[in-house]
Amino acid sequence: MAKLNVKPTRMELRRLKSQLATATSGHKLLKDKQDELMRQFIKLIRENNTLREKVENGLVDSMQDFVLAKSLENDQIVQGLFAVPSKEISLRMQTESIMSVRVPRMFTDIYEHGQSDRAYYSYSNSNSGMDEAIDSISASLDDLLKLAEIEKTCQLMADEIEKTRRRVNSLEFRTIPQLEETIYFIEMKLEESERANVTRMMKVKDMDKNKEEV
């Protein structure tokens, strides 16, 4: 590790020691943040896997039931049932902070259209299998939103973990060793200078003593 290009003075030594203390403290804080991010990330990944399996299995079953129920009806009747939506869904998004990472939170507002002369989905015109399939698909909306929430949060946290990891590694393997090596170099230079000064003073003292004896 190459040392920093600085003058070996006591002022530089104090400055570098202060930088080393700050870098060491920052490294600990970042390492703690990285560990906590990893802990929460792993927790979210497990939750994501469980919820994804639930959602996928539920949607597959619902779609299979719907296709089976649809086969029992006339295509024109089915198309008429879904020609105009009977509900309107509004999506609202907010954000919250997890370890300084801004993650999304999603909410829905569902509005029932009022009765009019428009044709909406009608339970009286469909069969029970289709009704159950539609209800099952509608019920999966909350889980779908939660799944999207978790997956986006995982993506954002993975990016933050990677950035934090790079900063931790930079401090641990570059900045701190470089400061330590430079501090060691300056201390050796200062000690060498002090020994040279002591030796010079002793020689001067011996020379003055010899002059007095003469």
C-alpha positions in Angstrom: 0.0 0.0 0.0 1.5 3.3 -1.1 1.8 5.9 1.6 0.4 9.4 1.1 2.7 12.1 -0.3 2.9 14.4 2.7 5.7 16.1 4.6 6.8 14.2 7.8 6.0 16.9 10.3 4.2 16.8 13.7 1.4 18.9 12.3 0.8 16.4 9.5 1.0 13.6 12.0 -1.8 15.1 14.1 -3.9 15.7 11.0 -3.5 12.2 9.7 -4.2 10.6 13.2 -7.4 12.7 13.3 -8.3 11.4 9.8 -7.6 7.8 10.8 -9.9 8.1 13.9 -12.7 9.5 11.6 -12.1 6.8 9.0 -12.1 4.1 11.6 -15.3 5.4 13.2 -17.0 5.7 9.8 -15.9 2.2 8.9 -17.6 0.8 12.0 -20.8 2.7 11.4 -20.9 1.6 7.7 -20.2 -2.0 8.6 -23.0 -1.9 11.2 -25.3 -0.4 8.6 -24.3 -3.1 6.0 -24.9 -5.9 8.5 -28.4 -4.5 9.4 -29.2 -4.0 5.7 -28.3 -7.6 5.0 -30.4 -8.8 7.9 -33.5 -7.0 6.7 -32.7 -7.9 3.1 -32.6 -11.6 3.9 -35.9 -11.3 5.9 -37.6 -9.5 2.9 -36.3 -12.1 0.4 -37.8 -14.9 2.5 -41.1 -13.0 2.8 -41.0 -12.3 -1.0 -40.5 -16.0 -1.8 -43.3 -17.1 0.4 -45.7 -14.4 -0.9 -44.7 -15.0 -4.6 -45.4 -18.7 -4.3 -48.8 -17.9 -2.7 -49.8 -15.4 -5.4 -48.6 -17.5 -8.3 -50.4 -20.6 -7.1 -53.6 -18.6 -6.4 -53.6 -16.9 -9.8 -52.9 -20.2 -11.6 -55.7 -21.9 -9.9 -58.1 -18.9 -10.4 -57.2 -18.7 -14.1 -57.7 -22.4 -14.6 -61.1 -22.1 -12.9 -62.0 -19.1 -15.1 -61.0 -20.8 -18.3 -63.0 -23.9 -17.4 -66.0 -21.7 -16.4 -65.6 -19.6 -19.6 -65.8 -22.7 -21.7 -69.4 -23.3 -20.5 -70.6 -19.9 -21.7 -71.1 -18.3 -25.1 -68.2 -16.2 -26.1 -70.4 -13.2 -26.8 -72.0 -13.4 -23.4 -68.5 -13.6 -21.7 -67.3 -10.6 -23.7 -70.4 -8.7 -22.8 -69.9 -9.5 -19.1 -66.5 -7.8 -19.2 -67.1 -5.1 -21.8 -67.2 -2.3 -19.2 -65.4 -2.4 -15.8 -67.7 -2.2 -12.8 -65.0 -0.9 -10.5 -62.3 1.7 -10.7 -59.1 1.3 -8.8 -56.9 4.2 -7.8 -53.3 3.5 -6.8 -51.6 5.8 -4.2 -47.9 5.6 -3.4 -46.0 6.8 -0.4 -42.4 6.3 0.7 -40.8 5.4 4.0 -37.2 5.0 5.1 -35.5 1.8 6.0 -31.9 2.4 7.0 -31.9 5.6 5.0 -33.3 3.8 1.9 -36.5 5.3 0.6 -38.8 2.4 -0.2 -42.4 2.5 -1.6 -45.7 1.8 0.1 -48.7 1.2 -2.1 -52.4 1.8 -1.3 -55.5 1.3 -3.4 -58.9 3.0 -3.4 -61.6 1.0 -5.0 -64.7 2.8 -6.4 -67.9 1.0 -7.4 -69.5 2.5 -10.4 -73.1 3.5 -9.9 -76.0 1.7 -11.5 -76.7 3.0 -15.0 -77.8 1.6 -18.4 -74.3 0.4 -19.0 -73.6 -3.3 -18.9 -71.5 -4.4 -16.0 -70.4 -7.8 -14.8 -73.5 -9.5 -13.6 -73.6 -12.6 -11.4 -77.0 -13.4 -12.8 -75.6 -13.8 -16.3 -72.6 -15.9 -15.3 -72.1 -19.3 -13.8 -71.0 -20.1 -10.3 -67.5 -21.2 -11.4 -66.8 -17.9 -13.1 -68.1 -16.0 -10.1 -65.7 -17.8 -7.8 -62.8 -17.3 -10.2 -63.5 -13.6 -10.5 -63.8 -13.2 -6.7 -60.5 -15.2 -6.2 -58.7 -13.0 -8.7 -60.0 -9.8 -7.1 -59.0 -11.0 -3.7 -55.4 -11.4 -4.9 -55.0 -7.7 -5.5 -53.7 -6.9 -2.0 -51.2 -9.7 -2.2 -50.1 -8.5 -5.7 -49.5 -5.0 -4.4 -47.6 -6.3 -1.4 -45.5 -8.4 -3.6 -44.6 -5.5 -5.9 -43.8 -3.4 -2.7 -41.5 -6.1 -1.4 -39.7 -6.8 -4.7 -39.1 -3.0 -5.3 -37.8 -2.7 -1.7 -35.5 -5.6 -2.2 -34.1 -4.1 -5.4 -33.5 -0.7 -3.7 -31.9 -2.3 -0.6 -29.7 -4.5 -2.8 -28.4 -1.3 -4.5 -27.8 0.3 -1.1 -26.0 -2.8 0.2 -23.7 -2.8 -2.8 -22.9 1.0 -2.4 -22.3 0.5 1.3 -20.1 -2.6 0.6 -17.9 -0.6 -1.8 -17.5 2.2 0.8 -16.7 -0.3 3.6 -14.1 -2.0 1.4 -12.6 1.3 0.3 -12.1 2.3 3.9 -11.0 -1.1 5.1 -8.5 -2.0 2.3 -7.4 1.4 1.0 -8.0 4.5 3.1 -7.2 3.1 6.6 -4.1 1.1 5.6 -2.8 4.1 3.7 -3.3 6.4 6.6 -1.7 3.8 9.0 1.3 3.4 6.8 1.8 7.1 6.3 1.5 7.7 10.1 4.1 5.0 10.7 6.4 6.5 8.2 6.1 10.0 9.7 6.7 8.6 13.2 9.8 6.8 12.1 11.1 10.0 10.4 10.4 12.1 13.5 12.1 9.5 15.7 15.0 9.4 13.4 15.2 13.2 13.4 15.1 13.3 17.2 17.9 10.7 17.4 19.9 12.8 15.0 19.3 15.9 17.1 20.3 14.1 20.3 23.5 12.8 18.7 24.3 16.3 17.3 23.7 17.8 20.8 25.9 15.2 22.4 28.7 15.9 19.9 28.4 19.6 20.5 28.6 19.1 24.2 31.6 16.9 23.9 33.3 19.5 21.7 32.6 22.2 24.2 34.0 20.0 27.0 37.2 19.3 25.0 37.6 23.0 24.4 37.3 23.7 28.2 39.9 21.1 29.0 42.3 22.6 26.5 
